[in-house]
Amino acid sequence: MAKLERSLGVLTVFSISTGAMISSGLFVLPALAFQRSGPAVVLAYFLAALFVVPAMLSKIELATAMPRSGGDYFFINRSLGPLFGTFSGFAAWLSLALKSAFALVGIGVFLSPLVGEVSPMTVKLIAICCTVIFTVLNLFSTRESGRFQVILVAGLLALLAAYIGYGFNHIDVRRFAPFNPHGWAGIFSTIGIIFVSFGGLTKIASVAEEIKDPVKTIPKGMIASFLVVTVFYIFTVFITTGVLEASVFSSTLRPISDGASQIAGRAGFYALAIAAMLAFISTGNAGLLAASRNPLAMARDNLLPKSISKVSLRLKTPVVSILLTSLFMIVCIVFLDLENLVKVASTMKLLLFAFVNISVILMRESRIVSYKPTFRSPLYPWIQVVGTLFYIFLIVKMGVLPLVLTGAFFLLSLIWYFIYSRSRDQRDSALIRIVERVTSKEIRSTKLTGELREILVERDDIVEDRFDGIIKNADIFDLTGKKSADELFGLLASTWSAQFEVTKDEILALLKERESESTTVIHEGLAIPHIVVDGKSQFDIAVVRSLPGIDFGPRHEPVHTVFALIGSKDERNFHLQCLMAIAQIVKNTDFLKNWKRADGIDDLRNIILLSERVRKGNL
């Protein structure tokens, strides 16, 4: 099966996130925001940026732990389960595709002043042509689509930087008084309007599987994008407030372009109109790129027909998913009232933000040992709780119609889940793992733990060696009740006698003899019994955990961890390499904590397999 190509670097990640944010939220929306808050619109943009931080930090954590296509869908499915995953997958896809289509139609607002009056049908045709171009780019190469995005964003930021730089000399400070004419109620209502302008920041999580070195690239790209866009938003709005009369600012459809005309005449107006179109185009391209990964991820999980998950062997792109998303965008452009639907998309985006925050809490509290993000959200869980409450507050403020339509959409997703998805998707979730912690061990599932382990192996480019192969098949025992060393040796002898051409009594004698020569307790709580048997090319490891402890005599503390080794003489070198590997594993900072709280044998196995150590290749 073909895999997606990891081809996106830090600059591309930055450009996708940045291009996805800067569109109508900067070039159109400030006028509506100014109506509600006056010059305090600058403060409203700053506060809106702060409120996106919880979702950003949560997505960075989840994306570094699970760099897989689908973003919100994948995180929510693995934390809350396939029912919410079905809704989130459709919601994320619909939200991204609708907003991308809306951005492309928005080009018409800035095209008319440049070329004369343009009919609505002409605007739609231009939007469709853009969609087709982006489709071809995304079909043939994610890397080329990313490069195109870098060029668009570079041009956009250069024009905005010029606007800000020249604008400082044209500010009239009297236009900032009174600063907050509508009070804090006006500021908070403005935040609700402009907050979704920052929603594009987290689109990059949808293509995490195609990012080079995601554990470093995703945090760098997203945080850099957030800081840069926040600075550009605040200073652009600040300049516009200072150069435009209040009556003009609150009534125009092109506030930034009109501000540029006050600074540099018609040339300034045209330059910022071009910048606006670059912004809308970059949003459309980034949206198609990100949105198309949701059907791909859902099809992989059998929530959509499997054919949608097809990845081209030659192009390394999800052909069917891209074409499906492109077709949906074109249908929206031609037939639908995008302005009202985008309000529904914004409501669903806020709901997804809330779910993502909840996902972080569930993943952490599930104590899944293979959940190992390289970036951990600070101030956990308070920042997630506050963020979730704020997003719910904004959802309520969106009005009745978006809530009703979102509810209807959830109902349709529910019907799809029970008719199509429920019998096909048998995946585990973090929520189930939390419930299982208070249930019988016999009914616990290990699917999610194993899946996350495989993701980490791919994420960290781990080339598994012979030690990994042995541990994958090793006998692992989780003992209850306090045991003696003799009882441990009896268990090991019984286990190995069935595998090696050596009797149980002979193995037991060797273990006791080795212990009498020099204790195998090499560290507090850790023992490594190891023996040599006759034969060739024979080697095995058995692992034991005993929370109550194994008694190795009065001179030692109870042993909680045992790595027992058996091998023939010709495996001496590998025997020593295994001892070195075990030493590195148990020295890991979190090894003992994770070992003690692991929920069963599969968790114990994954702790060993995922511990940091130097690998020796396939020996």
Number of C-alpha atoms within 10 A of each C-alpha: 6 13 15 18 17 17 16 26 20 20 17 24 31 28 28 35 31 36 31 33 29 26 28 22 19 24 26 19 20 30 27 20 27 24 18 24 25 28 26 26 28 24 19 27 28 17 15 22 23 13 19 22 17 25 27 24 24 27 30 27 23 30 30 26 24 27 29 24 27 30 30 28 32 27 29 31 26 24 28 21 20 26 19 19 24 25 24 30 29 20 26 27 24 23 23 31 27 29 26 29 32 24 25 28 25 22 24 20 17 21 18 14 13 12 8 8 11 14 11 11 11 12 20 21 16 16 27 23 14 18 25 17 13 23 21 14 18 25 22 17 16 23 19 15 22 24 17 19 27 21 14 23 27 15 15 23 20 12 19 20 15 14 24 19 13 14 22 16 11 16 18 14 10 9 16 16 11 11 16 17 14 15 13 13 11 20 26 16 17 26 25 20 22 22 23 21 24 25 21 24 28 28 27 32 33 25 25 27 27 24 26 18 20 29 22 15 20 28 23 16 23 27 18 19 23 23 13 14 22 20 15 18 24 19 21 24 25 22 25 31 29 21 23 23 13 18 11 13 24 19 13 16 18 22 26 31 28 23 28 28 19 17 23 16 13 14 13 21 24 20 19 27 26 20 25 29 24 24 29 28 29 32 32 30 31 28 29 27 29 29 30 27 30 31 29 28 23 28 18 18 22 20 24 21 15 14 13 21 22 19 20 17 12 8 17 19 23 25 20 19 24 26 19 13 26 24 16 15 26 22 13 18 24 16 9 12 11 19 12 11 19 21 23 25 26 24 27 27 24 22 20 24 26 23 24 29 25 20 25 26 20 22 23 17 13 21 19 25 23 22 22 19 17 16 19 16 20 13 9 14 15 12 18 27 15 14 23 23 12 18 24 16 13 20 21 13 15 18 13 11 12 22 18 12 17 20 13 12 17 19 13 13 22 18 12 17 22 11 10 15 22 16 11 12 18 13 15 21 24 28 19 18 24 17 11 17 13 8 11 8 11 8 8 16 16 18 14 20 21 18 16 20 22 14 18 21 14 13 20 11 10 12 12 14 13 15 22 18 12 14 18 15 12 14 17 20 17 15 16 11 9 15 17 15 17 15 13 18 20 18 14 25 21 15 15 20 16 11 12 18 11 15 15 20 13 12 24 21 15 18 25 17 13 16 17 10 8 9 16 18 19 13 13 12 17 19 21 19 21 18 19 20 17 13 14 11 10 16 21 19 21 21 21 22 24 20 18 14 19 28 19 20 11 7 7 15 16 24 25 23 25 22 18 19 19 22 22 17 17 15 16 13 9 16 23 11 15 17 15 13 20 17 13 14 21 19 13 12 11 12 15 17 9 16 21 14 14 19 21 17 17 17 21 22 22 20 22 20 20 18 19 16 17 10 16 14 10 11 8
